[in-house]
Amino acid sequence: MTLDDVPFAKLLGIEVESLEPGHAVLSMKMRDELKRNGGIAHGGAVATLIDSAMAFAIVPMLDENERSITVDLTIHYLRPVSEGSARASARVVRAGKRVITVSAELFDSQEKLAATAISTYLRLSV
């Protein structure tokens, strides 16, 4: 999977920094269109970056006939992101036969921890 396969991620300007089975790092520049009132990143944009990083960590681990879908996503927003870029680093915690658990950390442009997240994905055969 590449970002070309995810039109919404492309729309937000998400970029892949590194990718390997079980770990992915994605980033996104904080454009004005991604901010809410007060000049800080919209929570939905941040959530999309985190969810995308998690998905990209999983994809290289899936068999050719498998896909995954997000079952749940819990994010703890620790500090606002307003300038520069945000970077999400996601790592697979456990990959079972049906359920995959992934954690992520989001950093602002000063490398300060801005959010943490945990998510569950379901493996699907296609």
NUVO-874381 format. One line per field, with one value per atom (N, C-alpha, C, CB): residue number from 0; residue in one letter; atom name; z, x, y. Coordinates in Angstrom, 1 decimal. Each point is the difference from the previous one (the first is absolute). Glycine has a CB too. Example, Ala and Ser with C-alpha at 12.3 -4.5 7.8 and 13.67 -1.06 7.14 Angstrom:
REM NUVO-874381
kolvo <- 0 / 0 / 0 / 0 / 1 / 1 / 1 / 1
zami <- A / A / A / A / S / S / S / S
pator <- N / CA / C / CB / N / CA / C / CB
pz <- 7.8 / 0.0 / 0.0 / 1.2 / -1.9 / 0.0 / 0.8 / -2.2
px <- 13.2 / -0.9 / 0.9 / -1.9 / 1.5 / 0.9 / -0.8 / 1.2
py <- -5.7 / 1.2 / 1.2 / -1.2 / 2.3 / 1.1 / 1.1 / -0.6
This chain:
REM NUVO-874381
kolvo <- 0 / 0 / 0 / 0 / 1 / 1 / 1 / 1 / 2 / 2 / 2 / 2 / 3 / 3 / 3 / 3 / 4 / 4 / 4 / 4 / 5 / 5 / 5 / 5 / 6 / 6 / 6 / 6 / 7 / 7 / 7 / 7 / 8 / 8 / 8 / 8 / 9 / 9 / 9 / 9 / 10 / 10 / 10 / 10 / 11 / 11 / 11 / 11 / 12 / 12 / 12 / 12 / 13 / 13 / 13 / 13 / 14 / 14 / 14 / 14 / 15 / 15 / 15 / 15 / 16 / 16 / 16 / 16 / 17 / 17 / 17 / 17 / 18 / 18 / 18 / 18 / 19 / 19 / 19 / 19 / 20 / 20 / 20 / 20 / 21 / 21 / 21 / 21 / 22 / 22 / 22 / 22 / 23 / 23 / 23 / 23 / 24 / 24 / 24 / 24 / 25 / 25 / 25 / 25 / 26 / 26 / 26 / 26 / 27 / 27 / 27 / 27 / 28 / 28 / 28 / 28 / 29 / 29 / 29 / 29 / 30 / 30 / 30 / 30 / 31 / 31 / 31 / 31 / 32 / 32 / 32 / 32 / 33 / 33 / 33 / 33 / 34 / 34 / 34 / 34 / 35 / 35 / 35 / 35 / 36 / 36 / 36 / 36 / 37 / 37 / 37 / 37 / 38 / 38 / 38 / 38 / 39 / 39 / 39 / 39 / 40 / 40 / 40 / 40 / 41 / 41 / 41 / 41 / 42 / 42 / 42 / 42 / 43 / 43 / 43 / 43 / 44 / 44 / 44 / 44 / 45 / 45 / 45 / 45 / 46 / 46 / 46 / 46 / 47 / 47 / 47 / 47 / 48 / 48 / 48 / 48 / 49 / 49 / 49 / 49 / 50 / 50 / 50 / 50 / 51 / 51 / 51 / 51 / 52 / 52 / 52 / 52 / 53 / 53 / 53 / 53 / 54 / 54 / 54 / 54 / 55 / 55 / 55 / 55 / 56 / 56 / 56 / 56 / 57 / 57 / 57 / 57 / 58 / 58 / 58 / 58 / 59 / 59 / 59 / 59 / 60 / 60 / 60 / 60 / 61 / 61 / 61 / 61 / 62 / 62 / 62 / 62 / 63 / 63 / 63 / 63 / 64 / 64 / 64 / 64 / 65 / 65 / 65 / 65 / 66 / 66 / 66 / 66 / 67 / 67 / 67 / 67 / 68 / 68 / 68 / 68 / 69 / 69 / 69 / 69 / 70 / 70 / 70 / 70 / 71 / 71 / 71 / 71 / 72 / 72 / 72 / 72 / 73 / 73 / 73 / 73 / 74 / 74 / 74 / 74 / 75 / 75 / 75 / 75 / 76 / 76 / 76 / 76 / 77 / 77 / 77 / 77 / 78 / 78 / 78 / 78 / 79 / 79 / 79 / 79 / 80 / 80 / 80 / 80 / 81 / 81 / 81 / 81 / 82 / 82 / 82 / 82 / 83 / 83 / 83 / 83 / 84 / 84 / 84 / 84 / 85 / 85 / 85 / 85 / 86 / 86 / 86 / 86 / 87 / 87 / 87 / 87 / 88 / 88 / 88 / 88 / 89 / 89 / 89 / 89 / 90 / 90 / 90 / 90 / 91 / 91 / 91 / 91 / 92 / 92 / 92 / 92 / 93 / 93 / 93 / 93 / 94 / 94 / 94 / 94 / 95 / 95 / 95 / 95 / 96 / 96 / 96 / 96 / 97 / 97 / 97 / 97 / 98 / 98 / 98 / 98 / 99 / 99 / 99 / 99 / 100 / 100 / 100 / 100 / 101 / 101 / 101 / 101 / 102 / 102 / 102 / 102 / 103 / 103 / 103 / 103 / 104 / 104 / 104 / 104 / 105 / 105 / 105 / 105 / 106 / 106 / 106 / 106 / 107 / 107 / 107 / 107 / 108 / 108 / 108 / 108 / 109 / 109 / 109 / 109 / 110 / 110 / 110 / 110 / 111 / 111 / 111 / 111 / 112 / 112 / 112 / 112 / 113 / 113 / 113 / 113 / 114 / 114 / 114 / 114 / 115 / 115 / 115 / 115 / 116 / 116 / 116 / 116 / 117 / 117 / 117 / 117 / 118 / 118 / 118 / 118 / 119 / 119 / 119 / 119 / 120 / 120 / 120 / 120 / 121 / 121 / 121 / 121 / 122 / 122 / 122 / 122 / 123 / 123 / 123 / 123 / 124 / 124 / 124 / 124 / 125 / 125 / 125 / 125
zami <- M / M / M / M / T / T / T / T / L / L / L / L / D / D / D / D / D / D / D / D / V / V / V / V / P / P / P / P / F / F / F / F / A / A / A / A / K / K / K / K / L / L / L / L / L / L / L / L / G / G / G / G / I / I / I / I / E / E / E / E / V / V / V / V / E / E / E / E / S / S / S / S / L / L / L / L / E / E / E / E / P / P / P / P / G / G / G / G / H / H / H / H / A / A / A / A / V / V / V / V / L / L / L / L / S / S / S / S / M / M / M / M / K / K / K / K / M / M / M / M / R / R / R / R / D / D / D / D / E / E / E / E / L / L / L / L / K / K / K / K / R / R / R / R / N / N / N / N / G / G / G / G / G / G / G / G / I / I / I / I / A / A / A / A / H / H / H / H / G / G / G / G / G / G / G / G / A / A / A / A / V / V / V / V / A / A / A / A / T / T / T / T / L / L / L / L / I / I / I / I / D / D / D / D / S / S / S / S / A / A / A / A / M / M / M / M / A / A / A / A / F / F / F / F / A / A / A / A / I / I / I / I / V / V / V / V / P / P / P / P / M / M / M / M / L / L / L / L / D / D / D / D / E / E / E / E / N / N / N / N / E / E / E / E / R / R / R / R / S / S / S / S / I / I / I / I / T / T / T / T / V / V / V / V / D / D / D / D / L / L / L / L / T / T / T / T / I / I / I / I / H / H / H / H / Y / Y / Y / Y / L / L / L / L / R / R / R / R / P / P / P / P / V / V / V / V / S / S / S / S / E / E / E / E / G / G / G / G / S / S / S / S / A / A / A / A / R / R / R / R / A / A / A / A / S / S / S / S / A / A / A / A / R / R / R / R / V / V / V / V / V / V / V / V / R / R / R / R / A / A / A / A / G / G / G / G / K / K / K / K / R / R / R / R / V / V / V / V / I / I / I / I / T / T / T / T / V / V / V / V / S / S / S / S / A / A / A / A / E / E / E / E / L / L / L / L / F / F / F / F / D / D / D / D / S / S / S / S / Q / Q / Q / Q / E / E / E / E / K / K / K / K / L / L / L / L / A / A / A / A / A / A / A / A / T / T / T / T / A / A / A / A / I / I / I / I / S / S / S / S / T / T / T / T / Y / Y / Y / Y / L / L / L / L / R / R / R / R / L / L / L / L / S / S / S / S / V / V / V / V
pator <- N / CA / C / CB / N / CA / C / CB / N / CA / C / CB / N / CA / C / CB / N / CA / C / CB / N / CA / C / CB / N / CA / C / CB / N / CA / C / CB / N / CA / C / CB / N / CA / C / CB / N / CA / C / CB / N / CA / C / CB / N / CA / C / CB / N / CA / C / CB / N / CA / C / CB / N / CA / C / CB / N / CA / C / CB / N / CA / C / CB / N / CA / C / CB / N / CA / C / CB / N / CA / C / CB / N / CA / C / CB / N / CA / C / CB / N / CA / C / CB / N / CA / C / CB / N / CA / C / CB / N / CA / C / CB / N / CA / C / CB / N / CA / C / CB / N / CA / C / CB / N / CA / C / CB / N / CA / C / CB / N / CA / C / CB / N / CA / C / CB / N / CA / C / CB / N / CA / C / CB / N / CA / C / CB / N / CA / C / CB / N / CA / C / CB / N / CA / C / CB / N / CA / C / CB / N / CA / C / CB / N / CA / C / CB / N / CA / C / CB / N / CA / C / CB / N / CA / C / CB / N / CA / C / CB / N / CA / C / CB / N / CA / C / CB / N / CA / C / CB / N / CA / C / CB / N / CA / C / CB / N / CA / C / CB / N / CA / C / CB / N / CA / C / CB / N / CA / C / CB / N / CA / C / CB / N / CA / C / CB / N / CA / C / CB / N / CA / C / CB / N / CA / C / CB / N / CA / C / CB / N / CA / C / CB / N / CA / C / CB / N / CA / C / CB / N / CA / C / CB / N / CA / C / CB / N / CA / C / CB / N / CA / C / CB / N / CA / C / CB / N / CA / C / CB / N / CA / C / CB / N / CA / C / CB / N / CA / C / CB / N / CA / C / CB / N / CA / C / CB / N / CA / C / CB / N / CA / C / CB / N / CA / C / CB / N / CA / C / CB / N / CA / C / CB / N / CA / C / CB / N / CA / C / CB / N / CA / C / CB / N / CA / C / CB / N / CA / C / CB / N / CA / C / CB / N / CA / C / CB / N / CA / C / CB / N / CA / C / CB / N / CA / C / CB / N / CA / C / CB / N / CA / C / CB / N / CA / C / CB / N / CA / C / CB / N / CA / C / CB / N / CA / C / CB / N / CA / C / CB / N / CA / C / CB / N / CA / C / CB / N / CA / C / CB / N / CA / C / CB / N / CA / C / CB / N / CA / C / CB / N / CA / C / CB / N / CA / C / CB / N / CA / C / CB / N / CA / C / CB / N / CA / C / CB / N / CA / C / CB / N / CA / C / CB / N / CA / C / CB / N / CA / C / CB / N / CA / C / CB / N / CA / C / CB / N / CA / C / CB / N / CA / C / CB / N / CA / C / CB / N / CA / C / CB / N / CA / C / CB / N / CA / C / CB / N / CA / C / CB / N / CA / C / CB / N / CA / C / CB / N / CA / C / CB / N / CA / C / CB
pz <- 0.0 / 0.0 / 0.0 / 1.2 / -2.0 / 0.0 / 0.3 / -1.7 / 1.9 / 0.2 / -1.1 / 1.5 / -2.7 / -1.2 / 0.2 / -1.5 / 2.3 / 0.3 / 1.0 / -0.5 / 1.1 / 1.1 / -0.3 / 1.7 / -2.5 / -0.5 / 1.2 / -2.0 / 3.1 / 1.1 / 0.6 / 0.4 / -0.2 / 0.5 / -0.9 / 1.1 / -2.4 / -1.0 / 0.1 / -1.5 / 1.7 / 0.1 / 1.2 / -1.0 / 2.1 / 1.2 / -0.1 / 1.3 / -2.3 / -0.2 / 0.9 / -0.5 / 0.8 / 0.8 / -0.8 / 1.4 / -0.8 / -0.7 / 0.8 / -1.1 / 0.4 / 0.7 / 0.2 / -1.1 / 2.3 / 0.3 / 0.1 / 1.3 / -0.7 / 0.1 / 0.1 / 1.0 / -1.5 / 0.0 / 0.0 / -1.3 / 2.3 / 0.0 / 0.7 / 0.2 / -0.3 / 0.6 / 1.5 / -1.8 / 2.2 / 1.5 / 0.5 / 0.2 / -1.1 / 0.4 / -1.2 / 1.8 / -1.5 / -1.1 / 0.6 / -1.4 / 0.7 / 0.4 / -1.1 / 1.5 / -1.2 / -1.0 / 0.5 / -0.9 / 0.0 / 0.5 / -0.8 / 0.7 / -0.2 / -0.7 / 0.4 / 0.0 / -1.0 / 0.2 / 0.5 / -1.7 / 2.7 / 0.6 / -0.8 / 2.2 / -3.3 / -0.8 / 0.6 / -2.1 / 1.7 / 0.6 / -0.2 / -0.4 / -0.7 / -0.3 / 1.0 / -2.4 / 3.2 / 0.9 / 1.5 / -1.5 / 1.6 / 1.4 / 0.3 / -0.2 / 1.4 / 0.5 / 0.6 / 0.5 / 0.0 / 0.6 / 1.1 / -0.5 / 0.6 / 1.0 / -0.6 / 1.7 / -3.0 / -0.7 / 0.3 / -0.1 / 0.7 / 0.3 / -0.9 / 2.4 / -2.5 / -0.9 / 0.4 / -0.4 / -0.5 / 0.3 / 0.4 / -1.7 / 2.8 / 0.5 / -1.0 / 2.2 / -3.1 / -1.1 / -0.9 / 0.1 / -0.4 / -0.9 / 0.8 / -1.1 / 2.4 / 0.8 / 0.0 / 1.4 / -1.1 / 0.0 / -1.3 / 1.7 / -2.8 / -1.3 / -0.2 / -0.9 / 1.3 / -0.1 / 0.9 / -0.4 / 1.6 / 0.9 / -0.6 / 2.0 / -2.4 / -0.6 / -1.3 / 1.0 / -1.8 / -1.2 / 0.3 / -1.2 / 2.2 / 0.4 / 0.5 / 0.6 / 0.2 / 0.5 / -1.1 / 2.1 / -3.1 / -1.1 / -0.8 / -0.1 / -0.1 / -0.8 / 0.8 / -1.1 / 2.4 / 0.7 / -0.1 / 1.6 / -1.8 / -0.1 / -1.4 / 1.7 / -2.8 / -1.3 / -0.4 / -0.6 / 0.9 / -0.5 / 0.7 / -0.4 / 1.5 / 0.7 / -0.5 / 2.0 / -2.8 / -0.5 / -1.1 / 0.7 / -0.8 / -1.2 / -1.2 / 1.5 / -2.7 / -1.2 / -0.1 / -1.1 / 1.7 / 0.0 / 1.2 / -1.3 / 2.1 / 1.2 / -0.1 / 1.3 / -0.6 / 0.2 / 1.5 / -2.4 / 2.8 / 1.5 / 0.0 / 0.8 / 0.3 / 0.3 / 1.4 / -1.8 / 2.1 / 1.4 / 0.7 / -0.7 / 1.9 / 0.9 / 1.0 / -0.3 / 0.9 / 0.9 / 0.0 / 1.4 / -1.0 / 0.1 / 1.2 / -2.5 / 3.4 / 1.2 / 0.0 / 1.3 / -1.3 / -0.1 / 1.3 / -2.6 / 3.1 / 1.1 / -0.5 / 1.8 / -2.0 / -0.5 / 1.2 / -1.8 / 1.7 / 1.1 / -0.1 / 0.3 / -1.5 / -0.3 / -1.4 / 1.6 / -1.8 / -1.3 / -1.0 / 1.0 / -2.3 / -1.1 / -0.8 / 0.0 / -0.3 / -0.7 / -1.2 / 2.1 / -2.0 / -1.1 / -0.4 / 0.9 / -2.1 / -0.4 / -0.5 / 1.5 / -1.1 / -0.3 / 1.2 / -2.1 / 2.0 / 1.0 / -0.5 / 0.9 / -0.1 / -0.4 / 0.9 / -0.8 / 0.2 / 0.7 / -0.2 / -0.3 / 1.4 / 0.0 / 0.5 / 0.3 / -1.1 / 0.4 / 0.0 / -0.9 / 2.0 / 0.1 / 0.4 / 0.7 / -1.4 / 0.3 / 1.4 / -2.5 / 3.4 / 1.3 / 0.0 / 1.1 / -1.8 / -0.1 / -1.2 / 2.5 / -3.3 / -1.2 / 0.1 / -1.4 / 1.8 / 0.1 / -1.3 / 2.4 / -2.4 / -1.2 / -0.6 / 0.8 / 0.1 / -0.4 / 0.4 / 0.1 / 1.0 / 0.6 / 0.1 / 1.3 / -1.7 / 0.1 / 0.9 / -2.3 / 3.2 / 0.9 / -0.3 / 1.8 / -2.0 / -0.4 / 1.0 / -2.5 / 2.8 / 0.8 / -0.9 / 2.2 / -1.8 / -0.8 / 0.9 / -2.0 / 1.6 / 0.7 / -1.1 / 1.9 / -1.6 / -0.9 / 0.6 / -0.9 / 0.1 / 0.4 / -0.8 / 0.7 / 0.0 / -0.7 / -0.7 / 1.6 / -2.2 / -0.7 / 0.9 / -1.7 / 3.0 / 1.0 / 0.6 / 0.4 / -0.9 / 0.5 / 1.4 / -1.4 / 1.7 / 1.3 / -0.2 / 0.8 / 0.1 / -0.1 / 0.1 / 1.0 / -2.1 / -0.1 / 0.2 / -1.5 / 1.3 / 0.1 / 0.1 / -1.3 / 1.9 / 0.0 / -0.4 / 1.9 / -2.4 / -0.5 / 0.0 / -1.4 / 1.5 / -0.1 / -0.8 / 2.2 / -3.0 / -0.9 / -0.2 / -1.2 / 0.8 / -0.3 / -1.5 / 2.4 / -3.1 / -1.4 / -0.2 / -0.8 / -0.1 / -0.3 / -1.4 / 1.4 / -1.4 / -1.3 / -0.8 / 1.0 / -2.3 / -0.8 / -1.2 / 0.7 / -1.1 / -1.2 / -1.1 / 1.2 / -2.4 / -1.2 / -1.1 / 0.7
px <- 0.9 / -0.9 / 0.9 / -1.9 / 1.5 / 0.7 / -1.1 / 1.8 / -1.3 / -0.9 / -1.0 / 1.7 / -1.2 / -0.9 / -1.3 / 2.0 / -1.9 / -1.2 / -0.9 / 1.4 / -1.0 / -0.8 / -0.3 / 1.0 / -2.0 / -0.2 / -0.2 / -1.0 / 0.4 / -0.3 / 1.4 / -2.3 / 3.2 / 1.3 / 0.8 / 0.0 / -0.2 / 0.7 / -0.6 / 0.4 / -1.8 / -0.6 / 0.5 / -2.0 / 2.3 / 0.5 / 1.5 / -1.7 / 2.4 / 1.4 / 0.9 / -0.6 / 0.1 / 0.8 / 1.0 / -2.0 / 3.2 / 1.2 / 0.6 / 0.5 / 0.0 / 0.7 / 1.4 / -1.6 / 2.1 / 1.4 / 0.8 / -0.7 / 0.1 / 0.6 / -1.1 / 2.1 / -1.7 / -1.0 / 0.7 / -1.6 / 1.2 / 0.5 / -1.1 / 2.5 / -2.5 / -1.0 / -0.1 / 0.3 / -1.5 / -0.2 / 0.4 / 0.4 / 0.1 / 0.3 / 0.0 / 1.5 / -2.2 / -0.1 / 0.1 / -1.4 / 2.0 / 0.1 / -0.5 / 2.0 / -3.1 / -0.6 / 0.0 / -1.5 / 1.5 / 0.0 / -1.0 / 2.4 / -2.8 / -0.9 / 0.3 / -1.8 / 1.9 / 0.3 / -1.3 / 1.8 / -1.7 / -1.2 / -0.4 / 0.7 / -1.4 / -0.5 / -1.3 / 0.9 / -1.2 / -1.1 / -1.3 / 1.1 / -1.2 / -1.3 / -0.2 / 0.3 / 0.8 / -0.1 / -0.2 / 1.4 / -1.6 / -0.1 / -1.4 / 2.3 / -2.6 / -1.3 / 0.1 / -0.7 / -0.3 / 0.1 / 1.1 / -2.5 / 3.2 / 1.1 / 1.3 / -1.6 / 1.6 / 1.2 / 0.7 / 0.3 / -1.0 / 0.6 / -0.6 / 0.4 / 0.4 / -0.4 / -1.4 / 2.5 / -3.3 / -1.3 / 0.2 / -1.1 / 0.4 / 0.1 / -0.2 / -0.7 / -0.2 / -0.2 / 1.2 / -2.4 / 3.1 / 1.2 / 1.0 / -0.5 / 0.7 / 1.0 / -0.4 / 0.5 / -1.7 / -0.5 / 0.2 / -1.7 / 1.5 / 0.3 / 1.4 / -1.9 / 2.8 / 1.5 / 0.3 / 0.5 / -1.0 / 0.3 / -0.6 / 0.0 / -1.2 / -0.7 / 0.8 / -2.2 / 2.6 / 0.7 / 1.4 / -1.2 / 1.9 / 1.3 / -0.2 / 0.9 / -2.0 / -0.3 / -0.3 / -0.8 / 0.0 / -0.3 / 1.2 / -2.2 / 3.1 / 1.2 / 1.0 / -0.3 / 0.2 / 0.8 / -0.5 / 0.5 / -1.8 / -0.6 / 0.1 / -1.6 / 1.4 / -0.1 / 1.2 / -1.2 / 2.4 / 1.1 / -0.1 / 1.4 / -2.1 / -0.1 / -1.2 / 1.0 / -1.8 / -1.2 / 0.3 / -1.4 / 0.7 / 0.2 / -0.7 / 0.0 / 0.3 / -0.5 / -1.5 / 2.0 / -2.7 / -1.4 / -0.7 / 0.2 / 0.6 / -0.6 / 0.0 / 0.9 / -1.9 / -0.1 / -0.2 / -0.9 / 0.9 / -0.3 / -0.9 / 2.2 / -3.0 / -0.9 / 0.2 / -1.6 / 1.4 / 0.1 / -1.3 / 1.5 / -1.3 / -1.1 / -0.2 / 0.4 / 0.7 / -0.1 / 1.3 / -1.6 / 1.5 / 1.1 / -0.1 / 0.3 / 0.6 / 0.0 / 1.2 / -1.2 / 0.9 / 1.1 / 0.0 / -0.1 / 1.2 / 0.2 / 0.8 / -0.1 / -0.6 / 0.6 / 0.7 / -1.8 / 3.1 / 0.8 / 0.4 / 0.9 / -0.7 / 0.3 / -0.4 / 1.9 / -2.3 / -0.4 / 1.2 / -1.9 / 1.6 / 0.9 / -0.4 / 0.6 / 0.2 / -0.4 / 0.9 / -1.1 / 2.3 / 1.0 / 0.8 / 0.0 / 0.7 / 1.0 / -0.7 / 1.7 / -1.2 / -0.6 / -0.3 / 1.3 / -2.2 / -0.3 / 0.6 / -2.1 / 2.6 / 0.6 / -0.6 / 2.1 / -2.7 / -0.6 / 0.8 / -2.3 / 2.7 / 0.8 / -0.9 / 2.2 / -2.5 / -0.9 / 0.8 / -2.0 / 1.7 / 0.6 / -1.0 / 2.1 / -2.1 / -0.8 / 0.4 / -0.4 / -0.6 / 0.3 / -0.2 / -0.8 / -0.3 / -0.3 / -0.8 / 0.0 / 0.5 / -0.7 / -0.5 / 1.4 / -2.7 / -0.6 / -0.6 / -0.5 / -0.2 / -0.5 / -1.2 / 0.7 / -1.4 / -1.2 / 0.1 / -1.4 / 2.1 / 0.0 / 1.5 / -2.1 / 2.3 / 1.3 / -0.1 / 0.6 / 0.3 / 0.0 / 1.2 / -1.1 / 0.9 / 1.0 / 0.1 / -0.3 / 1.5 / 0.1 / 0.7 / 0.0 / -0.2 / 0.6 / 0.3 / -1.2 / 2.2 / 0.3 / 0.1 / 1.3 / -1.8 / 0.0 / 0.9 / -2.3 / 3.2 / 0.9 / -0.2 / 1.7 / -1.5 / -0.1 / 1.4 / -1.8 / 1.9 / 1.2 / 1.2 / -1.4 / 1.2 / 1.1 / 0.3 / -0.6 / 0.0 / 0.2 / -0.6 / 2.1 / -3.1 / -0.7 / -1.2 / 0.7 / -0.9 / -1.1 / -1.3 / 1.4 / -2.2 / -1.3 / -1.2 / 1.2 / -1.1 / -1.1 / 0.5 / -1.5 / 0.8 / 0.2 / -1.3 / 1.8 / -1.7 / -1.2 / 0.2 / -0.5 / -0.6 / 0.0 / -1.2 / 1.2 / -1.0 / -1.1 / 0.0 / 0.2 / -1.4 / -0.2 / -0.5 / -0.5 / 1.1 / -0.3 / -0.5 / 1.6 / -2.4 / -0.5 / 0.5 / -2.1 / 2.7 / 0.4 / -1.2 / 2.2 / -2.3 / -1.1 / 0.6 / -1.5 / 1.0 / 0.3 / -0.8 / 0.6 / 0.1 / -0.7 / 0.0 / 0.6
py <- -1.2 / 1.2 / 1.2 / -1.2 / 2.2 / 1.3 / 1.1 / -0.8 / 2.0 / 1.1 / 0.2 / 1.1 / -1.5 / 0.1 / -0.8 / 0.4 / -1.4 / -0.9 / 0.6 / -1.9 / 3.1 / 0.6 / 1.4 / -1.6 / 1.9 / 1.4 / 1.0 / -1.0 / 0.6 / 0.9 / 0.4 / -1.0 / 0.1 / 0.3 / 1.0 / -2.3 / 2.0 / 0.9 / 1.4 / -1.9 / 2.0 / 1.3 / 0.8 / -1.0 / 0.3 / 0.7 / 0.3 / -1.2 / 0.6 / 0.2 / -0.9 / 2.4 / -3.5 / -1.0 / -0.6 / -0.5 / 0.4 / -0.6 / -1.1 / 2.2 / -3.2 / -1.2 / 0.4 / -1.7 / 1.6 / 0.2 / -1.3 / 2.1 / -3.1 / -1.3 / -1.1 / 1.0 / -2.1 / -1.1 / -1.3 / 1.4 / -2.3 / -1.3 / -0.9 / 0.8 / -2.1 / -0.8 / 0.3 / -1.8 / 2.2 / 0.3 / 1.3 / -2.3 / 3.2 / 1.3 / 1.0 / -0.9 / 2.1 / 1.0 / 1.4 / -1.6 / 2.5 / 1.4 / 0.8 / -0.4 / 1.2 / 0.9 / 1.4 / -1.9 / 2.9 / 1.4 / 0.8 / -0.2 / 1.3 / 0.9 / 1.5 / -1.8 / 2.6 / 1.4 / 0.7 / 0.1 / 0.8 / 0.6 / 1.3 / -0.8 / 0.5 / 1.1 / 0.6 / -1.2 / 2.4 / 0.7 / -0.8 / 2.2 / -2.9 / -0.8 / -1.1 / 0.6 / -1.0 / -1.1 / 0.5 / -1.3 / 2.6 / 0.6 / 0.4 / 0.8 / -0.9 / 0.5 / 1.4 / -2.4 / 3.0 / 1.3 / 0.0 / 0.5 / 0.6 / 0.0 / -0.3 / -0.6 / 0.2 / -0.3 / -1.3 / 2.4 / -3.4 / -1.3 / -1.1 / 0.8 / -1.8 / -1.1 / -0.6 / -0.5 / 0.3 / -0.6 / -1.5 / 1.5 / -1.9 / -1.3 / -1.1 / 0.9 / -0.7 / -1.0 / -0.1 / 0.5 / 0.6 / -0.1 / -0.8 / 2.2 / -1.9 / -0.8 / -1.4 / 2.1 / -2.4 / -1.4 / -0.7 / 0.6 / 0.0 / -0.6 / -0.3 / 1.2 / -0.3 / -0.3 / -1.2 / 2.4 / -2.5 / -1.1 / -1.3 / 1.5 / -1.5 / -1.2 / -0.5 / 0.8 / 0.2 / -0.4 / -0.6 / 1.9 / -1.4 / -0.6 / -1.4 / 2.3 / -2.5 / -1.3 / -1.0 / 1.1 / -0.7 / -0.8 / -0.4 / 1.1 / -0.1 / -0.3 / -0.9 / 2.2 / -2.2 / -1.0 / -1.4 / 1.8 / -1.9 / -1.3 / -0.6 / 0.7 / 0.1 / -0.5 / -1.0 / 2.1 / -1.8 / -0.9 / -1.3 / 2.0 / -2.1 / -1.3 / -0.9 / 1.2 / -0.6 / -0.8 / -0.9 / 1.9 / -3.0 / -0.9 / 0.7 / -2.1 / 1.6 / 0.6 / 0.1 / -0.8 / -0.2 / -0.1 / 0.7 / -2.1 / 2.8 / 0.7 / 1.5 / -1.9 / 2.4 / 1.5 / 0.2 / 0.4 / 0.8 / 0.3 / 1.2 / -0.9 / 1.0 / 1.1 / 0.4 / -0.7 / 2.0 / 0.5 / -0.4 / 1.9 / -2.5 / -0.3 / 1.1 / -2.5 / 2.9 / 1.2 / 0.8 / -1.4 / 2.6 / 0.9 / 0.9 / -0.1 / 0.0 / 0.9 / 0.9 / -1.8 / 3.1 / 1.0 / 0.8 / 0.1 / 0.2 / 0.9 / 1.2 / -1.8 / 2.9 / 1.3 / 0.6 / 0.3 / -0.1 / 0.5 / 1.4 / -2.3 / 2.8 / 1.4 / 0.4 / -0.2 / 1.4 / 0.4 / 0.0 / 1.4 / -1.6 / 0.1 / 1.1 / -2.5 / 3.5 / 1.2 / 0.4 / 0.7 / -1.1 / 0.5 / -1.2 / 2.4 / -2.2 / -1.0 / -1.2 / 0.9 / -2.0 / -1.3 / -0.9 / 0.1 / -1.0 / -1.0 / -1.3 / 1.2 / -2.0 / -1.3 / -1.1 / 1.1 / -2.1 / -1.2 / -1.2 / 1.0 / -1.6 / -1.3 / -1.1 / 1.3 / -2.3 / -1.1 / -1.3 / 1.3 / -2.1 / -1.3 / -1.1 / 1.2 / -2.3 / -1.1 / -0.6 / -0.5 / 0.4 / -0.5 / -1.5 / 2.2 / -2.6 / -1.5 / -0.2 / -0.3 / -0.7 / -0.4 / -1.4 / 1.5 / -1.6 / -1.4 / -0.4 / 0.5 / -1.7 / -0.5 / 0.8 / -2.2 / 2.9 / 0.8 / 1.5 / -2.1 / 2.3 / 1.4 / 0.4 / -0.4 / 1.7 / 0.6 / 1.3 / -0.9 / 1.0 / 1.1 / 0.9 / -1.3 / 2.6 / 0.9 / 1.2 / -0.7 / 1.2 / 1.2 / 1.1 / -1.3 / 2.5 / 1.1 / 1.2 / -0.7 / 1.5 / 1.2 / 1.1 / -1.2 / 2.4 / 1.1 / 1.1 / -0.6 / 1.1 / 1.0 / 1.3 / -1.8 / 3.0 / 1.2 / 0.3 / 0.9 / 0.3 / 0.3 / 0.2 / 1.1 / -0.9 / 0.1 / -1.3 / 2.3 / -3.4 / -1.4 / -0.2 / -0.1 / 1.0 / -0.2 / -1.0 / 2.3 / -3.1 / -1.0 / 0.8 / -1.9 / 1.7 / 0.8 / -0.9 / 1.6 / -2.9 / -0.9 / -1.5 / 1.6 / -2.4 / -1.4 / -0.7 / 0.2 / -1.4 / -0.7 / -1.5 / 1.9 / -2.6 / -1.5 / -0.3 / -0.4 / -0.7 / -0.3 / -1.5 / 2.2 / -2.7 / -1.4 / -0.1 / -0.6 / -0.3 / -0.2 / -1.5 / 1.8 / -2.0 / -1.3 / -0.4 / 0.3 / -1.6 / -0.5 / -0.5 / -0.7 / 1.0 / -0.5 / -0.8 / 1.9 / -3.0 / -0.7 / 0.6 / -2.1 / 2.3 / 0.5 / -1.0 / 2.3
